[in-house]
Amino acid sequence: MTAERASEATRAGSDRRSLLVDALGVVSIVGVLVGLYLALLWAPTEAVMGDVQRIFYFHMPSAWVALGPSFTVVFVCSILYLVKKDLRYDRIAAASAEIGVMFTTITLVTGPLWARPIWGAYWTWDPRLTTTLVLWFIFVAYLMLRASSSPGHKRARLSAVVGIVGWVDVPIVFMSIRWWRTIHPLLINGQGMNLDSSMAFVLMYCLAVFSLLYVYLLIIRVRQEELGSRVDRLRQQLLMR
Amino acid sequence: MSDIGFLYAGYGVIWVVLGVYLFTIGRRQAGLKRDLERLEREIERES
């Protein structure tokens, strides 16, 4: 009777958690749609760049999610894995790296689409653009390394080393527009944010909503990694028989 | 392409990348669930 009640309580807890995750997913997607409305219709048109400046409201939050939470979680979880040898950290790092690559891809594609009408060229080997492209290559290599090796501690150790070394490029990307001569806009300087208040509001809103979307994607991807490792264990179990 | 064209292309790319990623996650999830059920059935049959 007690075991039955405990199992029922566990199931109820798991159902409640799933419901919360689903709610987070709905809130994130609706939030992104509201962000789309704010960016395309509500925000005022920029005086010099015109409508194409509106790309920036999704470009910068994508860059923030990739460089901020995504690759930093890879870095922290890679260190935790090397210290504790717990594969849970490896799974979180892998999930976060994948999301980071997806958001870096968005950043690298939307940037040139803004640059073409403003700079007159899709791409220049500017320090910010180049270091971001290098970061993308490093984490694509990280994902390829994982995809081409079998699951286990050896893969986790190798991935953790790549994840830690790769993260070193994140502060370089961030500081590149301060360290070197660049044509990339500098939004935040010593005097604060170079933006009109309603533009700053839309940007802050999009940053918050993209962060929420990152949390949702991370939760579902970590769960998927756990399911994958359960499938691998069962496969091993069958092979041992 | 006009400025508006670049703007639409930018937002179009964002939604395509996000959509493809969510679709991939969904497909991977369905595949894992199928594998899990099949393996559990095999283990049950063998025990």
Chai-1 contact restraints between the chains, C-beta under 6 A:
chainA,res_idxA,chainB,res_idxB,connection_type,confidence,min_distance_angstrom,max_distance_angstrom,comment,restraint_id
A,G50,B,D3,contact,1.0,0.0,6.0,A-B,restraint_1
A,D51,B,D3,contact,1.0,0.0,6.0,A-B,restraint_2
A,D51,B,I4,contact,1.0,0.0,6.0,A-B,restraint_3
A,D51,B,L7,contact,1.0,0.0,6.0,A-B,restraint_4
A,V52,B,D3,contact,1.0,0.0,6.0,A-B,restraint_5
A,V52,B,F6,contact,1.0,0.0,6.0,A-B,restraint_6
A,V52,B,L7,contact,1.0,0.0,6.0,A-B,restraint_7
A,R54,B,L7,contact,1.0,0.0,6.0,A-B,restraint_8
A,I55,B,G10,contact,1.0,0.0,6.0,A-B,restraint_9
A,F58,B,I14,contact,1.0,0.0,6.0,A-B,restraint_10
A,M102,B,Y21,contact,1.0,0.0,6.0,A-B,restraint_11
A,T105,B,V17,contact,1.0,0.0,6.0,A-B,restraint_12
A,I106,B,I14,contact,1.0,0.0,6.0,A-B,restraint_13
A,I106,B,V17,contact,1.0,0.0,6.0,A-B,restraint_14
A,V109,B,V13,contact,1.0,0.0,6.0,A-B,restraint_15
A,T110,B,G10,contact,1.0,0.0,6.0,A-B,restraint_16
A,L113,B,F6,contact,1.0,0.0,6.0,A-B,restraint_17
A,L113,B,A9,contact,1.0,0.0,6.0,A-B,restraint_18
A,L113,B,G10,contact,1.0,0.0,6.0,A-B,restraint_19
A,P117,B,D3,contact,1.0,0.0,6.0,A-B,restraint_20
A,P117,B,F6,contact,1.0,0.0,6.0,A-B,restraint_21
A,Q224,B,Q29,contact,1.0,0.0,6.0,A-B,restraint_22
A,L227,B,L32,contact,1.0,0.0,6.0,A-B,restraint_23
A,G228,B,L32,contact,1.0,0.0,6.0,A-B,restraint_24
A,V231,B,L32,contact,1.0,0.0,6.0,A-B,restraint_25
A,V231,B,D35,contact,1.0,0.0,6.0,A-B,restraint_26
A,V231,B,L36,contact,1.0,0.0,6.0,A-B,restraint_27
A,L234,B,L39,contact,1.0,0.0,6.0,A-B,restraint_28
